[in-house]
Amino acid sequence: MALPPHISDRTHAAPSRTPIYALVGNPNCGKSTLFNALTGLKQKVGNYPGVTVEKKVGIAYSQHGQPITVIDLPGAYSLAARSPDEAVTRDVLLGRRSDTQQPDRILCIVDATNLERNLYLVHQILDLGRPVILVLNMMDLAAEAGLNIKAARLEHALGIPVITCEAVNGKGIIDLKLAMSRIDLPLSRHAWDVPAPIAPAVADLQASLTTNDGKSPLIARAEALLLLTDQDSVRVAGSTPLHPRTAEILQGWQKRWEGEGTDWAGTLVNSRYEAIGTIAGDVITQGSDTGPSLSDEIDAIATHPVGGWLALGGVMAILFLSIFTLAEYPMNLIDSGVAALGDWVKSVMAAGDLRDLITDGAIAGVGGVIIFLPQILILFFFIGLLESTGYMARAAFIMDRLMSRVGLNGKSFIPLLSSYACAIPGIMATRTIEDQKDRIVTILVAPLMSCSARLPVYLLMIAALVPGDRVPLLTKVGIMLLMYALGTFGAFGFAWLFKRTLLKGAPPMMIMELPPYRMPGLKDVALHMFERGWLFLRRAGTVILGISIILWFLAAYPKAPEGSTNQQQLAQSFAGRAGHALEPVIKPLGFDWQIGIGLITSFAAREVFVSTMGVVFNAEASNDDTTPLRKALLEARWPDGRALFTPLVCFTLMIFYVFAMQCVSTVAVVRRETNSWKWPLFQIGYLTGTAWIISLLVYQGGRALGLG
């Protein structure tokens, strides 16, 4: 059965309201870069309700200055969804999501270096019968690979506008905006023949979906083809169930084909690929052999069994060196600004609780955290750089052999690597893992990857751990690498354990695309970096500010008798009482009740530990090794006069933060991602228990060796 060709001059008028474009494409096709080029800073980022899939909506402007809404849909290889990401893309395009208006028009972006494979998704989208603009991205890389793509011939074959583009360089963006500005866009006149054995079933299902499910004929036909391509992936939890009559027709045809030995899904997929192959063969020509590409030459080293590991280690070392060296100057500026602000408040306000609240609570608390913003920005910059250049996929490839030994594959490494920045997006990234058990295992171990929120804790403890006025750079890098290595190998160890006990299963095969290396889109990397930095500052201005004020109150009340020392005031305060209640549990680790206060408050956010110490010890944090907070920690004593923050205690405290589940936001995301309280509660229990046991072994073992 062929879809009747559209009349050649048939067009689709844009609605009178602001038009809505959906931006779709395969992963690694440059979709995010194009979205940023079209919308700039006019973006809103959130999550689709009910799923932890990121929702990005932006505003572009037509050639006449009229606003155009662009929805950046998650990357997908097919509308026959196999992951939550692809399910969201499919449901938005089919108008199934009540929280997202169905787009009027569709921008399909494809990787020109892999045009034939990318056209499979485009081919499915054309079945929807809506205006489509096709964007051929990475045309420069295609030319380097010796590919000659005849865009005009492809436009004629599909009957839709085809725009050549190099999104990372901004080439083709004006032409694309002109196409998007058209009042009328032609509907595709491309048609393909559904195989004869399958055609009657498509017609029956299309009629039932139109009559019983209220679908338009074209949407009904597209859904019928999806049902026959992969029924199980099309109807996921939360979707509207099939009408009984539609389900009956589907099951009837499937039983008939099973009796005849017909592979209906394979027949449909092969037929679609044959149609795509015909088009690709007509529009793509291969130039003369240009020899190995630049990507191939780099991969000879980057994916080598030995050279790949050396390259990955070098990348990580450069990352940490940059965190410590490049961030020093802006951190000093922030420190000076925070100190000057506190001094100014003290100079204009009379002494009293209100002034103490502002200086010791709000300014000291928030200032002790935002001072680490430069280092966090550098971390996010490097992660964005690795993603935009294509190296992130190589890191996953290198790790696949190691990951398979613990029962996972390289696909789990990308969420784990993302967790170095923050466990929340790392856990959200597990939605690309098809196997449910592997997905849960990855979620369970993701918090073990040392996130950026741990950086302030590590840096403060390193400053207090090393004697002398300055901590040598190599010492900082070495200790930091050790903390990251402990978390990483801890994650692998628990993954191995869970895959052999709670969530048994064979490690899946990894099929992964290695995108070509490309020059990084520095504008996109910077935009991503500042988005994440703004989120950090917003949390500092809300969550951490609120916690700092609450902590100041808990540390200041009830008031001790007049003439009491600061330590006596803290000891009998609400915060002190909570710390004293926890002290019997943490004293075997070398921690006292004051550290206990920090452990309690940092469950809201790990970096709050630093501001808590600033409030508890009435000092301010800084990156300078001679800061008041560092001095206050070194001067802290047990009641018997022993030093509290010995090198062994500082090291043990870092170990505790490597393994402890210290973030309520992560707990909330795990609850939402797994749709159960079982896994987040288990996660809290096993991580906190592990942190306590390992910290106990480290501290008591160190004391036995005479180190503490």
TORMIDO-326177 format. One line per 4 residues: for each residue x, y, z of C-alpha. Coordinates in Angstrom, 2 decimals, always signed. Layout:
TORMIDO-326177
X/Y/Z ~ ...
//
This chain:
TORMIDO-326177
+0.00/+0.00/+0.00 ~ +1.49/+3.34/-1.02 ~ +0.70/+6.62/+0.62 ~ -0.89/+8.71/-2.14
+1.54/+11.45/-3.22 ~ +0.62/+14.92/-2.09 ~ -0.34/+17.36/-4.81 ~ +2.85/+19.12/-5.80
+1.65/+22.64/-4.91 ~ -0.05/+21.61/-1.67 ~ +1.18/+23.71/+1.21 ~ +0.61/+24.07/+4.93
-0.10/+27.56/+6.21 ~ +1.45/+28.65/+9.49 ~ -1.09/+29.22/+12.27 ~ -2.05/+32.75/+13.25
-0.51/+32.24/+16.72 ~ +3.22/+31.84/+17.36 ~ +4.28/+28.79/+15.33 ~ +5.77/+25.85/+17.24
+8.68/+23.93/+15.73 ~ +9.94/+20.62/+17.10 ~ +13.68/+20.09/+16.69 ~ +14.43/+16.37/+16.28
+17.41/+14.28/+15.28 ~ +19.69/+11.39/+16.16 ~ +22.08/+11.73/+19.11 ~ +25.39/+13.41/+18.19
+23.96/+15.17/+15.14 ~ +24.55/+18.70/+16.51 ~ +20.96/+19.29/+17.58 ~ +21.81/+21.19/+20.78
+24.28/+23.38/+18.91 ~ +21.61/+24.28/+16.35 ~ +19.07/+24.94/+19.12 ~ +21.48/+27.33/+20.82
+22.26/+29.05/+17.50 ~ +18.54/+29.61/+16.87 ~ +17.44/+30.65/+20.34 ~ +20.55/+32.06/+22.06
+19.72/+32.96/+25.66 ~ +15.95/+32.82/+25.07 ~ +15.68/+29.34/+26.60 ~ +13.84/+27.65/+29.42
+15.05/+24.33/+30.79 ~ +12.97/+22.02/+32.94 ~ +11.70/+18.45/+33.04 ~ +8.71/+16.84/+31.41
+6.22/+16.03/+34.21 ~ +6.29/+12.39/+35.26 ~ +9.70/+11.61/+33.74 ~ +13.25/+12.83/+34.32
+13.70/+13.89/+30.71 ~ +14.96/+17.41/+30.15 ~ +12.57/+19.79/+28.44 ~ +14.16/+22.68/+26.53
+12.02/+25.37/+24.93 ~ +13.44/+28.47/+23.26 ~ +12.35/+31.45/+21.21 ~ +13.79/+32.15/+17.77
+12.84/+35.08/+15.56 ~ +11.74/+35.08/+11.94 ~ +13.21/+37.36/+9.27 ~ +10.44/+39.82/+10.15
+11.18/+39.71/+13.88 ~ +8.21/+37.51/+14.75 ~ +8.75/+35.02/+17.61 ~ +8.93/+31.30/+16.80
+8.77/+28.70/+19.57 ~ +11.32/+25.88/+19.23 ~ +11.09/+22.71/+21.33 ~ +14.39/+20.80/+21.51
+13.25/+17.18/+21.74 ~ +15.55/+14.45/+23.11 ~ +17.74/+12.64/+20.60 ~ +16.17/+9.56/+19.01
+17.14/+6.98/+16.41 ~ +13.55/+5.93/+15.78 ~ +9.96/+6.71/+16.75 ~ +9.70/+3.07/+17.88
+10.94/+4.18/+21.28 ~ +13.25/+2.02/+23.39 ~ +14.05/+4.55/+26.13 ~ +12.24/+7.31/+28.05
+14.06/+9.89/+25.90 ~ +12.76/+8.45/+22.65 ~ +9.30/+7.94/+24.17 ~ +9.05/+11.67/+24.95
+10.07/+12.58/+21.39 ~ +7.50/+10.19/+19.93 ~ +4.69/+11.30/+22.25 ~ +5.26/+15.03/+21.65
+5.23/+14.52/+17.87 ~ +2.08/+12.39/+18.07 ~ +0.33/+14.87/+20.37 ~ +0.07/+12.45/+23.27
+1.48/+14.70/+26.00 ~ -1.04/+17.01/+27.64 ~ +1.79/+19.15/+29.08 ~ +3.25/+19.98/+25.65
+1.36/+21.41/+22.72 ~ +1.72/+19.35/+19.56 ~ +4.20/+21.11/+17.24 ~ +2.90/+22.60/+13.99
+6.13/+22.03/+12.10 ~ +9.23/+19.86/+12.46 ~ +12.93/+20.63/+12.02 ~ +14.80/+17.40/+11.28
+18.55/+17.78/+11.72 ~ +20.78/+15.03/+10.36 ~ +24.51/+14.32/+10.44 ~ +25.60/+14.68/+6.82
+28.48/+12.26/+7.39 ~ +25.93/+9.52/+8.26 ~ +23.03/+10.63/+6.08 ~ +21.59/+7.22/+5.19
+21.34/+6.10/+8.82 ~ +19.90/+9.45/+9.95 ~ +17.22/+9.36/+7.24 ~ +15.43/+6.47/+8.98
+14.01/+8.82/+11.62 ~ +13.27/+11.45/+8.96 ~ +11.42/+8.83/+6.91 ~ +9.19/+7.99/+9.90
+8.52/+11.67/+10.60 ~ +7.43/+12.29/+7.00 ~ +4.67/+9.71/+7.59 ~ +3.10/+12.15/+10.09
+1.99/+14.41/+7.24 ~ +3.21/+17.65/+8.75 ~ +5.53/+20.34/+7.32 ~ +9.17/+19.33/+7.72
+12.41/+21.22/+7.11 ~ +15.47/+19.00/+6.74 ~ +18.80/+20.41/+7.98 ~ +21.98/+18.76/+6.66
+24.46/+19.54/+9.43 ~ +28.24/+19.02/+9.49 ~ +28.58/+19.52/+5.75 ~ +32.24/+20.48/+6.27
+32.98/+17.11/+7.88 ~ +31.13/+15.33/+5.08 ~ +33.31/+17.12/+2.54 ~ +36.45/+16.17/+4.48
+35.27/+12.54/+4.34 ~ +34.99/+12.79/+0.55 ~ +31.19/+12.80/+0.49 ~ +29.34/+14.89/-2.06
+25.69/+15.38/-1.07 ~ +23.35/+16.81/-3.69 ~ +21.02/+18.81/-1.47 ~ +18.81/+20.01/-4.35
+18.25/+16.44/-5.53 ~ +17.38/+15.36/-1.95 ~ +14.94/+18.26/-1.68 ~ +13.24/+17.16/-4.90
+13.09/+13.51/-3.80 ~ +11.49/+14.29/-0.42 ~ +9.49/+17.32/-1.47 ~ +10.54/+19.38/+1.56
+13.02/+22.26/+2.06 ~ +16.59/+21.03/+2.61 ~ +19.08/+23.44/+4.23 ~ +22.82/+22.77/+4.32
+24.38/+23.85/+7.59 ~ +27.45/+23.95/+9.79 ~ +25.77/+24.78/+13.10 ~ +29.00/+24.94/+15.09
+30.28/+27.70/+12.75 ~ +26.93/+29.45/+12.33 ~ +26.82/+28.70/+8.60 ~ +23.35/+28.16/+7.16
+21.50/+29.62/+10.16 ~ +20.19/+32.60/+8.18 ~ +18.94/+30.31/+5.38 ~ +17.25/+28.14/+7.98
+15.52/+31.09/+9.63 ~ +14.29/+32.20/+6.21 ~ +12.79/+28.76/+5.63 ~ +11.22/+28.75/+9.09
+9.71/+32.18/+8.36 ~ +7.74/+30.97/+5.35 ~ +4.00/+31.39/+5.77 ~ +3.36/+28.25/+3.72
+5.57/+25.18/+3.78 ~ +5.13/+22.32/+1.32 ~ +4.02/+18.97/+2.66 ~ +6.21/+16.04/+1.66
+5.19/+14.30/-1.52 ~ +7.47/+11.34/-0.85 ~ +5.74/+7.97/-0.86 ~ +7.00/+4.48/-0.10
+5.37/+1.14/-0.68 ~ +4.44/-0.87/+2.39 ~ +5.22/-4.56/+1.64 ~ +2.22/-6.41/+0.19
+1.91/-8.99/+3.05 ~ +1.75/-6.14/+5.62 ~ -0.36/-3.60/+3.71 ~ -3.83/-5.03/+4.64
-2.91/-4.99/+8.34 ~ -1.78/-1.35/+8.12 ~ -5.09/-0.45/+6.48 ~ -7.13/-2.30/+9.13
-5.21/-0.72/+12.03 ~ -5.35/+2.72/+10.43 ~ -9.15/+2.46/+10.10 ~ -9.54/+1.30/+13.71
-7.23/+4.00/+15.12 ~ -9.16/+6.62/+13.13 ~ -12.60/+5.35/+14.14 ~ -12.05/+4.11/+17.69
-9.09/+6.20/+18.93 ~ -10.04/+9.44/+17.17 ~ -6.75/+9.78/+15.28 ~ -6.38/+11.70/+12.04
-5.80/+9.38/+9.05 ~ -2.10/+10.26/+8.67 ~ -1.35/+10.00/+12.41 ~ -3.33/+6.74/+12.51
-1.26/+5.34/+9.65 ~ +2.00/+6.39/+11.33 ~ +0.91/+4.77/+14.62 ~ -0.14/+1.60/+12.80
+3.33/+1.33/+11.28 ~ +4.91/+1.88/+14.71 ~ +2.72/-0.77/+16.31 ~ +3.78/-3.26/+13.67
+7.44/-2.24/+13.91 ~ +7.77/-2.71/+17.68 ~ +4.54/-2.95/+19.67 ~ +6.15/-3.33/+23.10
+8.20/-0.15/+22.78 ~ +5.31/+1.95/+21.53 ~ +3.00/+1.44/+24.51 ~ +4.93/+2.30/+27.66
+3.77/+2.90/+31.21 ~ +1.55/+5.96/+31.36 ~ +0.47/+5.82/+27.72 ~ -3.19/+5.57/+26.78
-3.98/+1.87/+26.23 ~ -5.06/+0.65/+22.83 ~ -8.76/+0.48/+22.12 ~ -9.92/-3.16/+22.53
-10.88/-3.36/+18.85 ~ -7.47/-2.04/+17.75 ~ -5.68/-4.50/+20.05 ~ -7.86/-7.33/+18.69
-6.97/-6.47/+15.08 ~ -3.27/-6.27/+15.94 ~ -3.23/-9.61/+17.76 ~ -5.22/-11.26/+14.98
-2.75/-10.27/+12.30 ~ +0.22/-11.22/+14.47 ~ -1.17/-14.73/+15.07 ~ -1.77/-15.13/+11.35
+1.77/-14.06/+10.47 ~ +3.26/-16.29/+13.16 ~ +1.44/-19.22/+11.59 ~ +2.79/-18.25/+8.17
+6.31/-17.62/+9.48 ~ +6.24/-13.96/+8.46 ~ +8.62/-11.56/+10.21 ~ +6.33/-8.55/+9.99
+8.53/-6.13/+11.96 ~ +11.68/-7.06/+10.05 ~ +9.83/-6.84/+6.75 ~ +8.64/-3.31/+7.52
+12.05/-2.10/+8.71 ~ +13.83/-3.61/+5.69 ~ +11.29/-2.07/+3.30 ~ +11.83/+1.35/+4.85
+15.60/+0.99/+4.59 ~ +15.28/-0.04/+0.95 ~ +13.37/+3.17/+0.22 ~ +15.99/+5.18/+2.11
+18.81/+3.37/+0.32 ~ +17.34/+4.31/-3.04 ~ +17.25/+7.98/-2.06 ~ +20.73/+7.92/-0.52
+22.20/+6.22/-3.58 ~ +20.81/+8.99/-5.76 ~ +22.01/+11.97/-3.68 ~ +25.34/+10.80/-2.19
+28.49/+10.30/-4.20 ~ +31.83/+9.23/-2.77 ~ +34.83/+11.24/-3.91 ~ +38.32/+9.89/-4.36
+39.86/+7.98/-1.50 ~ +41.25/+10.59/+0.86 ~ +42.89/+8.03/+3.13 ~ +42.34/+7.82/+6.89
+40.34/+10.73/+8.27 ~ +41.62/+12.95/+11.06 ~ +39.18/+11.22/+13.45 ~ +40.66/+7.83/+12.49
+44.18/+9.07/+13.09 ~ +43.30/+10.49/+16.51 ~ +41.37/+7.35/+17.45 ~ +44.44/+5.25/+16.72
+45.78/+6.75/+19.94 ~ +42.62/+7.76/+21.85 ~ +41.05/+4.28/+21.68 ~ +44.29/+2.26/+21.88
+44.30/-0.33/+24.72 ~ +47.30/+1.44/+26.29 ~ +47.41/+4.86/+24.68 ~ +43.70/+5.40/+25.33
+44.17/+4.99/+29.09 ~ +47.18/+7.31/+29.08 ~ +45.18/+9.90/+27.13 ~ +42.24/+9.64/+29.54
+44.56/+9.96/+32.54 ~ +46.19/+13.00/+30.94 ~ +42.81/+14.65/+30.36 ~ +41.84/+14.13/+34.00
+45.20/+15.47/+35.24 ~ +44.84/+18.61/+33.09 ~ +41.33/+19.06/+34.47 ~ +42.49/+19.06/+38.08
+45.55/+21.21/+37.41 ~ +43.25/+23.77/+35.80 ~ +40.88/+23.68/+38.75 ~ +43.69/+24.62/+41.11
+45.71/+27.04/+38.98 ~ +43.29/+28.94/+36.75 ~ +40.70/+29.40/+39.50 ~ +43.05/+30.92/+42.08
+42.86/+34.56/+40.95 ~ +39.03/+34.82/+40.66 ~ +38.69/+32.97/+43.96 ~ +40.89/+35.55/+45.64
+38.71/+38.31/+44.18 ~ +35.53/+36.67/+45.49 ~ +37.14/+36.15/+48.89 ~ +38.15/+39.80/+49.08
+34.69/+40.90/+48.00 ~ +32.95/+38.74/+50.61 ~ +35.29/+39.98/+53.36 ~ +34.79/+43.60/+52.29
+31.02/+43.16/+52.32 ~ +31.12/+41.71/+55.83 ~ +33.35/+44.54/+57.08 ~ +31.07/+47.15/+55.49
+27.99/+45.70/+57.21 ~ +29.82/+45.73/+60.53 ~ +30.80/+49.36/+60.00 ~ +27.27/+50.59/+59.31
+25.29/+48.47/+61.78 ~ +25.31/+48.45/+65.53 ~ +26.42/+45.26/+67.25 ~ +23.64/+42.82/+67.96
+21.87/+39.69/+66.79 ~ +20.69/+41.22/+63.52 ~ +24.22/+42.21/+62.51 ~ +25.51/+38.78/+63.54
+22.74/+37.15/+61.48 ~ +23.78/+39.09/+58.38 ~ +27.55/+38.79/+58.78 ~ +28.02/+35.41/+60.48
+24.95/+33.74/+59.02 ~ +24.11/+35.03/+55.55 ~ +27.40/+36.52/+54.30 ~ +29.76/+33.99/+55.88
+27.52/+31.06/+54.96 ~ +26.92/+31.95/+51.33 ~ +30.38/+33.46/+50.82 ~ +32.02/+30.28/+52.06
+30.36/+28.41/+49.18 ~ +30.32/+30.82/+46.23 ~ +34.08/+31.22/+46.55 ~ +34.31/+27.82/+44.84
+32.27/+28.97/+41.83 ~ +35.36/+29.45/+39.57 ~ +36.45/+25.86/+40.16 ~ +32.96/+24.53/+39.47
+32.77/+26.60/+36.26 ~ +36.07/+25.10/+35.12 ~ +34.77/+21.59/+35.82 ~ +31.63/+22.16/+33.76
+33.69/+23.82/+31.01 ~ +35.85/+20.73/+30.64 ~ +32.86/+18.37/+30.63 ~ +31.18/+20.49/+27.96
+34.43/+20.53/+25.99 ~ +34.73/+16.74/+26.10 ~ +31.14/+16.34/+24.94 ~ +31.32/+18.87/+22.10
+34.60/+17.52/+20.67 ~ +33.32/+13.94/+20.59 ~ +35.85/+12.65/+23.14 ~ +33.19/+11.69/+25.69
+32.08/+8.77/+23.51 ~ +35.73/+7.60/+23.28 ~ +35.98/+7.66/+27.07 ~ +32.94/+5.38/+27.22
+34.50/+3.10/+24.60 ~ +37.75/+2.88/+26.56 ~ +35.87/+2.10/+29.76 ~ +33.68/-0.58/+28.19
+36.16/-3.40/+28.85 ~ +36.51/-2.38/+32.49 ~ +32.77/-1.81/+32.85 ~ +32.01/-5.27/+31.44
+34.07/-6.82/+34.22 ~ +31.65/-5.37/+36.77 ~ +28.55/-6.38/+34.79 ~ +27.86/-3.09/+32.98
+28.82/-1.69/+29.62 ~ +30.30/+1.57/+28.38 ~ +26.88/+3.24/+28.16 ~ +26.82/+3.36/+31.95
+30.08/+5.28/+31.97 ~ +28.60/+8.41/+30.42 ~ +26.05/+8.87/+33.26 ~ +28.82/+8.11/+35.75
+31.14/+10.62/+34.12 ~ +28.35/+13.22/+34.18 ~ +28.01/+12.52/+37.90 ~ +31.46/+14.05/+38.43
+29.73/+17.38/+37.83 ~ +26.51/+16.49/+39.66 ~ +24.82/+13.18/+40.44 ~ +21.41/+14.56/+39.44
+22.04/+14.96/+35.67 ~ +24.12/+11.77/+35.83 ~ +21.16/+9.82/+37.20 ~ +18.88/+11.44/+34.65
+21.29/+10.37/+31.88 ~ +20.70/+6.69/+32.77 ~ +17.44/+6.85/+30.81 ~ +19.48/+6.03/+27.69
+20.35/+2.61/+29.18 ~ +17.89/+0.11/+27.73 ~ +18.25/-2.69/+30.31 ~ +16.27/-1.85/+33.45
+18.60/-3.71/+35.83 ~ +21.68/-1.99/+34.42 ~ +19.88/+1.32/+34.72 ~ +19.08/+0.80/+38.42
+22.62/-0.39/+39.19 ~ +24.03/+2.72/+37.52 ~ +21.63/+4.91/+39.52 ~ +22.65/+3.22/+42.77
+26.37/+3.83/+42.27 ~ +26.23/+7.25/+40.56 ~ +26.51/+9.23/+43.86 ~ +29.90/+7.60/+44.48
+31.42/+9.67/+41.67 ~ +32.80/+12.73/+43.43 ~ +30.55/+15.57/+42.29 ~ +31.45/+19.26/+42.14
+29.64/+19.87/+45.45 ~ +32.33/+17.80/+47.19 ~ +35.09/+20.06/+45.85 ~ +34.70/+22.70/+48.60
+34.89/+19.99/+51.29 ~ +37.97/+18.36/+49.75 ~ +39.73/+21.68/+49.27 ~ +39.09/+22.81/+52.84
+40.29/+19.50/+54.26 ~ +43.39/+19.48/+52.03 ~ +44.24/+22.99/+53.25 ~ +43.87/+21.87/+56.88
+45.63/+18.54/+56.31 ~ +48.95/+19.79/+54.92 ~ +51.25/+21.69/+57.30 ~ +52.79/+24.96/+56.23
+51.42/+28.17/+54.81 ~ +50.94/+26.87/+51.27 ~ +49.82/+23.50/+49.95 ~ +52.07/+22.34/+47.06
+50.17/+22.09/+43.79 ~ +51.15/+18.48/+43.13 ~ +50.01/+17.54/+46.62 ~ +46.60/+19.08/+45.96
+46.28/+17.29/+42.63 ~ +47.50/+13.98/+44.06 ~ +45.07/+13.97/+46.99 ~ +42.21/+15.08/+44.76
+42.93/+12.34/+42.22 ~ +43.00/+9.84/+45.08 ~ +39.54/+10.94/+46.26 ~ +38.13/+10.68/+42.74
+39.78/+7.29/+42.23 ~ +38.34/+5.95/+45.50 ~ +34.83/+7.00/+44.49 ~ +35.22/+5.58/+40.98
+36.53/+2.20/+42.08 ~ +33.95/+2.13/+44.87 ~ +31.25/+2.59/+42.22 ~ +32.71/-0.24/+40.14
+32.96/-2.49/+43.19 ~ +29.34/-2.02/+44.20 ~ +28.19/-2.39/+40.59 ~ +29.98/-5.76/+40.49
+28.31/-6.77/+43.77 ~ +24.80/-5.67/+42.78 ~ +25.01/-7.36/+39.38 ~ +25.76/-10.64/+41.12
+23.24/-10.36/+43.96 ~ +20.30/-7.94/+43.94 ~ +20.13/-7.30/+40.21 ~ +21.62/-10.33/+38.52
+22.08/-10.20/+34.81 ~ +24.64/-10.71/+32.07 ~ +26.49/-7.60/+30.90 ~ +24.84/-6.34/+27.71
+26.69/-5.82/+24.46 ~ +27.53/-2.19/+23.80 ~ +26.69/-0.81/+20.37 ~ +27.79/+2.79/+20.36
+28.36/+5.40/+17.71 ~ +31.70/+7.20/+17.78 ~ +30.93/+10.63/+16.34 ~ +33.64/+12.35/+14.32
+35.91/+14.70/+16.18 ~ +34.94/+18.29/+15.66 ~ +36.09/+21.66/+16.82 ~ +34.25/+22.54/+20.02
+31.44/+25.06/+19.86 ~ +32.87/+27.38/+22.48 ~ +29.68/+29.44/+22.52 ~ +27.64/+26.34/+23.38
+30.18/+25.16/+25.95 ~ +30.18/+28.61/+27.56 ~ +26.38/+28.73/+27.55 ~ +26.21/+25.31/+29.22
+28.88/+26.34/+31.73 ~ +27.11/+29.56/+32.72 ~ +23.72/+27.82/+32.90 ~ +25.12/+25.37/+35.43
+26.99/+28.13/+37.23 ~ +23.80/+30.15/+37.52 ~ +22.01/+27.12/+38.96 ~ +24.82/+26.84/+41.54
+24.53/+30.53/+42.43 ~ +20.76/+30.29/+42.61 ~ +21.09/+27.42/+45.05 ~ +23.65/+29.46/+47.02
+21.18/+32.33/+47.12 ~ +18.24/+30.18/+48.17 ~ +18.94/+26.77/+49.71 ~ +22.36/+27.54/+51.15
+21.32/+31.03/+52.28 ~ +18.29/+29.59/+54.02 ~ +20.30/+26.82/+55.65 ~ +22.98/+29.29/+56.77
+20.37/+31.53/+58.41 ~ +18.66/+28.58/+60.07 ~ +22.02/+27.25/+61.23 ~ +22.98/+30.64/+62.64
+19.72/+30.68/+64.60 ~ +20.26/+27.11/+65.83 ~ +23.80/+28.00/+66.87 ~ +22.81/+31.31/+68.53
+19.80/+30.11/+70.53 ~ +18.98/+29.47/+73.26 ~ +21.35/+32.05/+74.64 ~ +24.04/+31.03/+77.10
+24.51/+33.00/+80.34 ~ +26.16/+36.36/+79.86 ~ +29.92/+36.13/+79.82 ~ +29.98/+32.68/+78.18
+32.53/+31.98/+75.48 ~ +31.55/+31.35/+71.86 ~ +32.29/+27.65/+72.35 ~ +30.06/+27.49/+75.44
+27.27/+29.25/+73.52 ~ +27.53/+26.78/+70.65 ~ +27.67/+23.76/+72.94 ~ +24.35/+24.51/+74.63
+22.56/+25.75/+71.49 ~ +20.05/+23.73/+69.47 ~ +22.76/+22.89/+66.91 ~ +25.17/+21.88/+69.64
+22.62/+19.57/+71.23 ~ +22.03/+17.86/+67.87 ~ +25.77/+17.47/+67.39 ~ +26.20/+16.05/+70.91
+23.42/+13.53/+70.22 ~ +25.28/+12.34/+67.10 ~ +28.75/+12.35/+68.68 ~ +28.67/+8.79/+70.14
+28.11/+7.44/+66.60 ~ +30.86/+9.46/+64.91 ~ +33.44/+9.67/+67.72 ~ +35.03/+6.34/+66.67
+35.76/+8.05/+63.33 ~ +37.63/+10.88/+65.05 ~ +34.76/+13.37/+64.67 ~ +33.30/+15.44/+67.49
+29.91/+17.09/+67.92 ~ +30.97/+20.20/+65.98 ~ +31.81/+18.13/+62.92 ~ +28.53/+16.30/+63.55
+26.65/+19.56/+63.01 ~ +28.30/+19.85/+59.59 ~ +27.41/+16.26/+58.70 ~ +23.75/+16.91/+59.54
+23.41/+20.17/+57.62 ~ +25.34/+18.92/+54.59 ~ +22.60/+16.39/+53.86 ~ +20.80/+19.33/+52.25
+23.82/+19.97/+50.00 ~ +27.38/+18.71/+50.48 ~ +29.01/+22.11/+50.06 ~ +27.00/+23.41/+53.04
+29.58/+21.64/+55.24 ~ +32.04/+24.46/+54.52 ~ +29.63/+27.26/+55.43 ~ +28.59/+25.26/+58.51
+32.19/+25.09/+59.69 ~ +32.44/+28.83/+59.07 ~ +29.44/+29.45/+61.32 ~ +30.41/+26.84/+63.94
+33.95/+28.17/+64.26 ~ +32.95/+31.81/+63.66 ~ +35.25/+32.14/+60.63 ~ +35.08/+32.60/+56.88
+36.25/+30.27/+54.12 ~ +38.69/+31.06/+51.35 ~ +40.92/+29.30/+48.90 ~ +44.01/+30.82/+50.48
+45.83/+28.31/+52.67 ~ +46.15/+30.88/+55.49 ~ +42.45/+31.61/+55.78 ~ +40.74/+32.28/+59.10
+38.66/+29.13/+58.68 ~ +41.73/+26.96/+58.15 ~ +43.33/+28.51/+61.22 ~ +40.16/+28.00/+63.22
+40.07/+24.33/+62.26 ~ +43.72/+23.85/+63.20 ~ +43.12/+25.56/+66.54 ~ +40.02/+23.45/+67.36
+40.50/+21.11/+70.32 ~ +38.87/+18.20/+72.09 ~ +38.00/+18.87/+75.74 ~ +41.25/+17.19/+76.80
+43.28/+19.59/+74.68 ~ +44.02/+17.26/+71.74 ~ +43.88/+18.79/+68.26 ~ +40.57/+18.04/+66.53
+41.48/+18.45/+62.86 ~ +44.62/+16.33/+62.70 ~ +45.84/+15.22/+59.26 ~ +44.32/+11.79/+59.92
+40.92/+13.27/+60.82 ~ +40.96/+15.53/+57.75 ~ +41.78/+12.55/+55.55 ~ +39.11/+10.41/+57.21
+36.53/+13.17/+56.75 ~ +37.31/+13.30/+53.03 ~ +36.90/+9.51/+52.87 ~ +33.53/+9.85/+54.57
+32.34/+12.37/+52.00 ~ +33.55/+10.16/+49.15 ~ +31.14/+7.39/+50.16 ~ +28.32/+9.04/+52.14
+24.92/+9.79/+50.63 ~ +24.93/+13.48/+51.47 ~ +22.38/+15.14/+49.17 ~ +18.62/+15.21/+49.63
+18.13/+16.43/+46.04 ~ +19.75/+13.24/+44.75 ~ +17.41/+11.18/+46.92 ~ +14.42/+12.98/+45.40
+15.63/+12.37/+41.84 ~ +16.29/+8.67/+42.52 ~ +12.77/+8.38/+43.93 ~ +11.31/+9.98/+40.82
+13.53/+8.04/+38.42 ~ +12.81/+4.62/+39.93 ~ +9.21/+5.44/+40.87 ~ +9.78/+3.81/+44.24
+11.07/+4.65/+47.71 ~ +12.74/+1.23/+47.93 ~ +15.84/+2.15/+45.96 ~ +16.57/+5.63/+47.42
+16.17/+4.30/+50.98 ~ +18.43/+1.36/+50.16 ~ +20.90/+3.80/+48.61 ~ +20.97/+5.97/+51.74
+21.49/+2.90/+53.91 ~ +24.28/+1.21/+51.98 ~ +26.21/+4.39/+51.20 ~ +26.04/+5.83/+54.72
+26.92/+2.44/+56.22 ~ +29.86/+2.06/+53.83 ~ +31.09/+5.57/+54.62 ~ +31.00/+4.85/+58.37
+32.75/+1.47/+58.10 ~ +35.53/+2.63/+55.76 ~ +36.09/+5.82/+57.78 ~ +36.29/+3.71/+60.94
+38.90/+1.42/+59.36 ~ +40.93/+4.36/+58.07 ~ +40.90/+6.31/+61.34 ~ +41.44/+3.42/+63.72
+44.00/+1.86/+61.39 ~ +45.85/+5.16/+61.18 ~ +45.88/+5.50/+64.97 ~ +47.21/+1.96/+65.30
+50.06/+2.90/+62.97 ~ +50.76/+6.01/+65.03 ~ +49.50/+8.45/+62.39 ~ +46.86/+10.17/+64.48
//
